[in-house]
Amino acid sequence: MSAIQKAVNIIGTQTKVARLIGVKQAHVWNWLRLHKRAPAKYIRRISEATEGKVSVDELLQDHESL
């Protein structure tokens, strides 16, 4: 499971993730389905939105695995 998928599971929905980090839900869908990772500029916000349950390092690992 990708770190962005883990973050969505923790937060609840793609819409909630999008609202918390200031993007549209469609962006989160694209990250999950097409890219399998979140853009680097959102990694810190996503980690904060999960209250650290998904770390910055985990989100960065998605970039390294491609």
Summary of the structure (lengths in Angstrom):
residues: 66
radius of gyration: 10.1
end to end distance: 13.5
largest distance: 27.1
contacts: 186
relative contact order: 0.23
helix: 71%
strand: 0%
